[in-house]
Amino acid sequence: MRVEEFLENSARLDGGKTALVAGDKRFSYAEFDTAASRLASSLAGGGIVRGDRVLVFMNNCWEAAISLFAILKAGATAVPVNPSTKADKLAYVIGNCEAAGILTQGKLLPVVTEARTIEPRHLFVASTTFRGAGPGEGVADFETCLGGSGTNVDHRGIDVDLALLIYTSGSTGRPKGVMMTHRNVEAAATSITAYLDNTADDIILNVLPLAFDYGLYQLLMAVKLGATIVLEASFAFPQAIFDRIREEGVTGFPLVPTMAAMILQMRDLEPDFLPSLRYITNTAAALPPAHIARLRELFPRATVYSMYGLTECKRCTYLPPAELDRRPGSVGIAIPNTEAFVVDDDGQRVPPGVSGELVIRGPHVMQGYWRNDEATNKMLRPGPNPWEKVLYTGDLFRTDEEGFLYFVGRKDDIIKTRGEKVAPKEVETVLHAHPGIAEAVVIGLPDPVLGQAIAALVVLSDSALTERDIIKHCAAHLEDFMVPRLIEFRDALPKTDTGKVSRRLAAETLEAAE
C-alpha cells in the first residue's frame, strides 16, 4: 500500500470524522483528502512528477500535514525539514536531493531565499503567514492552490517507490538522507500501531516536529487508522498543552526525555490531572527508570511505553508495559514483524549479558542513504538470506536471559578511563535517580593521566544541591572509576533540532570553556 492511500481509505470509510486539529482549524477526513488532492494537482501542474523530491519546510501546522500527503499524491517523495534549520544546512539539503520544489511558510521565505543555491521548479508558500505581504515572483500562493479542481494525479507509482527522504540531524559531518519506501513506512506504521493497540477512537497530540520521524509517524499512523491527530508547534508552554489535552480528550501523548524532565519539574501537578490519556510513549533516548516511575505516578491511567528506535528503521524495540516493574531499565523486545539481535565485532551473535552491536532485521529497514554508498555500506550489511540487508545500528546493547534488550551506549560514546570502559548511559541513569536532578548528560574529556575523565553536565530541580552532593550520590551507586570527576551546572542542556540532548554539543561547550 502507498502512504497516500492511508488518507484516501480513511476518507472513504468515515469522511465526516475529525482527522486533523491545528490551532483553530479542524479538518474532517473528507476535507483533508480533498485539500491534499487539490494541492497535489497544483504540484503536478507546476511540473512535479513521479520520483521528484519536494521539501516541506514548515512548523507543525495544518499546511504541513496537507503538504506531506499532497506530495505523495503527486507521486513525488516528501522531504520534511525542521523549520529551525538555517540557510546553509537547508541549501545543502536542497542541493543534495536535487529538490524539484519547496513548500514553506511566508515567515520562513527569507531562509529559503538565502538557501536556494539551485532553483527548484516550484516554490509554494502558505500565504496565511505573510502578514499582509503577497508572494513574490515565481512563488505560488498556497491558498490559491487549494482552490483548484483537485483532480487525482495519475502518477502510476507503486509501493516500492521512495515515499520519504528524512535527513538525519547531522551530529557528525553533513546530514544524510534516509531513504524509506512506501512499503517501509507501511510496515513500520502497522507494527507500531499493533503494539500500542491504537484504534480509530484514539486522539493523538503531537508537539514533536513533523520533520522528526517520531513526530511525522504520529500523523501517518493516525491517518492510517482513521484516528484524530492534534498538532501543536512545541512544548514550550506545558500548561497550554495540558489544556489542549483536556479540551480534545487526547488519548495518546508521545514525548521525549526532555519533555518528561520538564513535566517532572512542575510542582503543582496532581496525580491523574489528565484522565483522558490512555498511553504515553517515549523514544529518541531512553527514559531513566526514575522518570518512568514518576510519570506513572502522575498519569496512573496511562500505559507508559518505553521504546527505542532510529531514523534508519523508525522503530526497533518496545518494552511491554507489563514488564515495566520487572525490567525498568530495558527497552524491551523487537517490535512485531522485526528481529533484533546483538553481535560481536565479527558479526556473530553474543550470549546474554555480553555487550555488542544491535542489528535489526525487518521490512521497515531503510533502503540506504541518498547518494552515499560509503555510509550505506557501513550500516546495511548482508543478512541471513542472499537477497536481504540488515541494519547495523552502531549502538551497543546486551540481553538478559529472557532476551530483553538493554541499551549500553553508542559505540562512539564509550568512555575509556583508567583502562576501563564506561557507558555514559549507566552514569546518567544514576544521576537521573537523584530527585534533585532534572536532566544530565555524561561525556569523556581528554585527560593526560586517565585517558579520559568523566564529566557531567547537570540541570537541577533542587538549587541547593552541590557538586559534592552529586559526587557522593554517584559514589554510593557506581564503581569508583565510573564516578564523574567534573560536575558542571547548566540552566539547560544543549539539544538538537528535534529536542534530543546532544552529547557532541555538550562536549563542545565543556572543551570551549577550558
Disulfide bonds with the S-S distance in Angstrom:
none
